[in-house]
Amino acid sequence: MKTLKLLAALSLPFAALNGVLAFDIVAHRGENSQAPMNSLEAFALAWKNGAKYVEADFYFTDSSQIVCAHCRSTLKELSGIDCDIEKLSPEQVSSANLASGKWSAKYGKVALPLMSDVFKAVPTGGVIVVEIKNFSPKFAEEIERLRKQCGLKKSQIVVISFNKNALADFTSKCSGYQVYLLHALKNENGILKPTAEELIAAARKVGANGVDLGGTKNIDASYVEKIKKAGLKFWVWTVNDFKEALRLISIGVDGITTDKSAEFINLLKTENNPAGSSK
């Protein structure tokens, strides 16, 4: 009931949900509160818990492997390996244990996945959100090759990146994918930067059909409307406060990336279902 009242106060058309989310919930690095981030275990849990979209980070290494990891500091925290991800050797990748730290008691051994491992794990109806962390002209051809090899549809892969060169290269070589430009918004003396117009121009330049923004606490409906009127989808990251997520949805945001995907999905699906509203 509490969530229903909040939805009503925000003028969110929750009746349209009725058990089916009218917007996208993206599990940030999988269900990372229940398993090591960017692991097959975390991804499997996110899909099992009801997420359709699962976000994962990928680096192209100097040995031409595409490794699923976020950054050097998180790799060190999880596995004890203190190495730039691009410099990982095949031996380091195969021997890495993402449960070497706080997850050891629960999991014992968790492998460092390759992109091929992740693509094979995507269930029917699931979508993997591929964040390209570094630029390699081989990224596009490998994504396409592995997609075909693993039997995935183009609609089951969304490509996102802060790296404009990576996105421009991908869209020039691969068509039919959803591609989002990542950006962090900044508030400069009360003015959001980049402006909606600047962001639209940047997205169009790299061939993106959506934007995925952080630092969205100060965005309003007019900012979102300008982006969407330009024909771009509008996602945000990383939102872990449910009230803020509802505010963003109410002003037209199409998707929320969160570390609490299972919690958000349960709140939205259960408490907004008329059958459950009398509880």
C-alpha positions as CSV (number, residue, x, y, z in Angstrom):
1,M,0.0,0.0,0.0
2,K,2.8,2.4,0.8
3,T,4.3,2.0,-2.7
4,L,0.9,2.4,-4.3
5,K,0.3,5.7,-2.6
6,L,3.8,6.9,-3.6
7,L,3.1,5.9,-7.2
8,A,-0.2,7.8,-7.2
9,A,1.5,10.8,-5.6
10,L,4.1,10.8,-8.4
11,S,1.3,10.4,-11.1
12,L,3.0,7.2,-12.3
13,P,0.5,5.1,-14.4
14,F,1.0,2.0,-12.3
15,A,-2.2,0.4,-13.6
16,A,-0.4,-0.1,-16.8
17,L,2.2,-2.3,-15.0
18,N,-0.2,-5.0,-13.8
19,G,2.5,-7.6,-13.4
20,V,4.5,-6.4,-16.5
21,L,7.0,-3.6,-16.1
22,A,6.4,-0.7,-18.4
23,F,10.1,0.3,-18.1
24,D,13.4,-1.4,-17.9
25,I,15.1,-2.5,-14.7
26,V,18.8,-3.3,-15.3
27,A,20.7,-5.4,-12.8
28,H,24.0,-3.6,-12.3
29,R,26.9,-6.2,-12.7
30,G,24.3,-8.8,-12.0
31,E,22.8,-9.5,-8.5
32,N,26.0,-8.2,-6.9
33,S,24.7,-8.2,-3.4
34,Q,24.3,-12.0,-3.5
35,A,27.3,-13.0,-5.6
36,P,30.6,-11.4,-6.8
37,M,29.9,-8.7,-9.3
38,N,30.4,-9.5,-13.0
39,S,30.3,-13.2,-12.3
40,L,28.2,-15.9,-14.0
41,E,26.7,-16.6,-10.5
42,A,25.6,-12.9,-10.1
43,F,24.1,-12.9,-13.6
44,A,22.2,-16.1,-13.1
45,L,20.7,-14.8,-9.9
46,A,19.6,-11.6,-11.5
47,W,17.8,-13.4,-14.3
48,K,16.3,-15.9,-11.8
49,N,15.1,-13.0,-9.6
50,G,13.1,-11.5,-12.5
51,A,15.5,-9.1,-14.2
52,K,15.3,-9.0,-18.0
53,Y,18.4,-6.8,-18.4
54,V,21.7,-7.6,-16.8
55,E,24.7,-5.2,-17.2
56,A,28.2,-6.5,-17.5
57,D,31.6,-4.8,-18.0
58,F,34.1,-6.0,-20.7
59,Y,37.7,-5.3,-21.5
60,F,39.6,-6.4,-24.6
61,T,42.9,-7.7,-23.3
62,D,46.3,-7.6,-25.0
63,S,46.1,-11.3,-25.5
64,S,42.8,-10.8,-27.5
65,Q,40.5,-12.2,-24.8
66,I,37.3,-10.3,-23.8
67,V,37.2,-10.4,-20.0
68,C,34.2,-9.6,-17.9
69,A,35.5,-7.3,-15.1
70,H,34.9,-3.7,-13.9
71,C,38.3,-2.2,-13.0
72,R,41.7,-3.0,-11.5
73,S,40.6,-2.1,-7.9
74,T,37.5,-4.4,-8.0
75,L,39.5,-7.2,-9.6
76,K,42.0,-6.9,-6.8
77,E,39.3,-6.8,-4.1
78,L,37.5,-9.9,-5.5
79,S,40.4,-12.0,-6.6
80,G,43.6,-10.6,-5.2
81,I,45.0,-10.0,-8.7
82,D,46.6,-6.5,-8.8
83,C,46.9,-6.0,-12.5
84,D,45.4,-3.8,-15.2
85,I,42.7,-5.8,-16.8
86,E,44.0,-5.2,-20.3
87,K,47.3,-6.8,-19.2
88,L,45.8,-10.1,-17.9
89,S,47.4,-13.2,-19.3
90,P,45.3,-16.1,-20.4
91,E,46.8,-18.0,-17.4
92,Q,45.7,-15.3,-14.9
93,V,42.2,-15.3,-16.4
94,S,41.8,-19.0,-16.2
95,S,43.2,-19.3,-12.6
96,A,41.4,-16.2,-11.1
97,N,39.0,-16.7,-8.3
98,L,36.4,-13.9,-7.8
99,A,35.5,-15.4,-4.4
100,S,39.0,-15.0,-2.9
101,G,37.8,-12.3,-0.6
102,K,34.5,-11.8,1.2
103,W,32.7,-14.4,-0.9
104,S,35.0,-17.3,-0.1
105,A,32.9,-18.8,2.6
106,K,29.7,-18.8,0.4
107,Y,31.2,-19.8,-2.9
108,G,34.7,-21.1,-2.6
109,K,35.5,-20.7,-6.3
110,V,34.0,-18.3,-8.8
111,A,35.6,-18.0,-12.3
112,L,36.5,-14.8,-14.1
113,P,34.2,-15.0,-17.1
114,L,35.0,-14.3,-20.7
115,M,32.4,-12.7,-23.0
116,S,31.8,-16.1,-24.6
117,D,30.9,-17.5,-21.1
118,V,28.5,-14.7,-20.4
119,F,26.8,-14.9,-23.8
120,K,26.3,-18.7,-23.4
121,A,24.6,-18.0,-20.0
122,V,21.9,-15.6,-21.4
123,P,18.5,-17.3,-21.0
124,T,15.7,-17.2,-23.5
125,G,14.1,-13.7,-23.1
126,G,17.1,-12.4,-21.2
127,V,19.2,-9.4,-22.4
128,I,22.9,-8.8,-21.6
129,V,23.9,-5.1,-21.5
130,V,27.5,-5.0,-22.7
131,E,29.5,-2.1,-21.4
132,I,32.6,-1.7,-23.5
133,K,35.3,-0.5,-21.1
134,N,38.2,0.0,-23.5
135,F,38.5,0.6,-27.3
136,S,39.6,-2.1,-29.7
137,P,38.6,-2.2,-33.4
138,K,38.1,-6.0,-32.8
139,F,35.4,-5.5,-30.3
140,A,32.6,-5.2,-32.8
141,E,33.5,-8.2,-34.8
142,E,33.9,-10.3,-31.7
143,I,30.5,-9.3,-30.3
144,E,28.9,-10.2,-33.6
145,R,30.8,-13.5,-33.9
146,L,30.1,-14.6,-30.3
147,R,26.4,-13.6,-30.6
148,K,26.0,-15.9,-33.6
149,Q,28.1,-18.7,-32.0
150,C,26.0,-18.6,-28.8
151,G,22.6,-18.4,-30.7
152,L,21.6,-15.0,-29.4
153,K,19.3,-12.5,-31.2
154,K,20.5,-9.0,-31.7
155,S,17.6,-7.9,-29.4
156,Q,19.3,-9.8,-26.6
157,I,22.3,-7.5,-26.6
158,V,22.5,-3.8,-25.7
159,V,25.8,-2.1,-26.1
160,I,26.8,0.8,-23.9
161,S,30.0,2.8,-23.4
162,F,31.5,6.1,-22.2
163,N,34.1,5.6,-25.0
164,K,32.7,7.4,-28.1
165,N,35.3,5.9,-30.4
166,A,34.2,2.4,-29.3
167,L,30.5,3.2,-30.0
168,A,31.2,4.9,-33.3
169,D,33.3,1.9,-34.4
170,F,30.6,-0.6,-33.3
171,T,27.7,1.2,-35.0
172,S,29.7,1.6,-38.2
173,K,30.2,-2.2,-38.4
174,C,27.1,-3.6,-36.7
175,S,23.5,-2.7,-37.3
176,G,20.2,-3.7,-35.6
177,Y,21.5,-3.4,-32.0
178,Q,20.4,-1.0,-29.2
179,V,23.4,1.2,-28.5
180,Y,23.5,3.7,-25.6
181,L,26.0,6.5,-24.9
182,L,27.0,6.6,-21.3
183,H,27.6,9.9,-19.7
184,A,27.7,11.5,-16.2
185,L,25.7,14.6,-15.7
186,K,27.1,17.5,-13.8
187,N,25.3,20.5,-12.2
188,E,27.3,23.7,-13.0
189,N,25.8,26.7,-11.3
190,G,22.3,25.3,-11.7
191,I,22.7,24.2,-15.3
192,L,23.0,20.5,-16.3
193,K,26.0,19.7,-18.4
194,P,25.9,18.4,-21.0
195,T,22.7,20.1,-22.0
196,A,20.0,18.0,-23.6
197,E,21.0,19.5,-27.0
198,E,24.7,18.6,-26.5
199,L,23.9,15.1,-25.5
200,I,21.6,14.5,-28.5
201,A,24.3,15.7,-30.8
202,A,26.9,13.5,-29.2
203,A,24.6,10.4,-29.3
204,R,23.8,11.0,-33.0
205,K,27.5,11.5,-33.9
206,V,28.3,8.0,-32.6
207,G,25.2,6.4,-34.0
208,A,23.6,5.6,-30.6
209,N,19.9,5.3,-30.3
210,G,19.8,5.9,-26.5
211,V,21.6,7.6,-23.6
212,D,22.4,6.1,-20.2
213,L,23.1,8.8,-17.7
214,G,24.5,9.1,-14.2
215,G,24.2,12.0,-11.8
216,T,20.6,12.4,-12.6
217,K,19.4,13.7,-9.3
218,N,18.7,17.1,-10.8
219,I,17.1,16.1,-14.0
220,D,13.5,17.1,-14.6
221,A,10.8,16.1,-17.0
222,S,11.7,18.8,-19.6
223,Y,15.3,17.4,-19.9
224,V,14.0,13.9,-20.4
225,E,11.3,15.1,-22.9
226,K,13.9,16.8,-25.1
227,I,16.0,13.6,-25.2
228,K,13.0,11.4,-26.0
229,K,11.6,13.8,-28.6
230,A,14.9,13.4,-30.5
231,G,14.0,9.7,-30.7
232,L,16.5,8.5,-28.1
233,K,15.7,6.1,-25.3
234,F,16.7,7.3,-21.8
235,W,18.3,5.1,-19.1
236,V,19.9,6.1,-15.9
237,W,22.5,4.6,-13.5
238,T,23.1,3.7,-10.7
239,V,19.9,4.3,-8.7
240,N,19.5,2.4,-5.4
241,D,16.9,4.6,-3.7
242,F,13.5,3.3,-4.6
243,K,11.7,6.7,-4.1
244,E,14.2,8.3,-6.5
245,A,13.7,5.5,-9.0
246,L,10.0,6.2,-8.9
247,R,10.6,9.9,-9.4
248,L,12.7,9.2,-12.5
249,I,10.2,6.8,-13.9
250,S,7.4,9.4,-13.4
251,I,9.2,12.0,-15.5
252,G,9.7,9.6,-18.4
253,V,12.9,7.7,-17.9
254,D,12.8,4.4,-19.8
255,G,15.2,2.3,-17.6
256,I,16.8,2.2,-14.2
257,T,20.2,0.6,-13.6
258,T,20.4,-0.5,-9.9
259,D,22.3,-2.7,-7.5
260,K,18.9,-3.7,-6.0
261,S,17.1,-5.1,-9.1
262,A,15.4,-8.0,-7.2
263,E,14.1,-5.6,-4.5
264,F,12.9,-3.1,-7.0
265,I,11.2,-5.7,-9.2
266,N,9.4,-7.2,-6.2
267,L,8.2,-3.9,-5.0
268,L,6.9,-2.8,-8.4
269,K,5.4,-6.1,-9.4
270,T,3.9,-7.2,-6.1
271,E,2.7,-3.9,-4.5
272,N,1.4,-2.5,-7.8
273,N,-0.6,-5.6,-8.6
274,P,-4.2,-4.9,-7.8
275,A,-4.6,-8.4,-6.5
276,G,-2.0,-7.6,-3.9
277,S,-3.1,-4.0,-3.1
278,S,-5.4,-5.2,-0.2
279,K,-2.6,-6.7,1.8
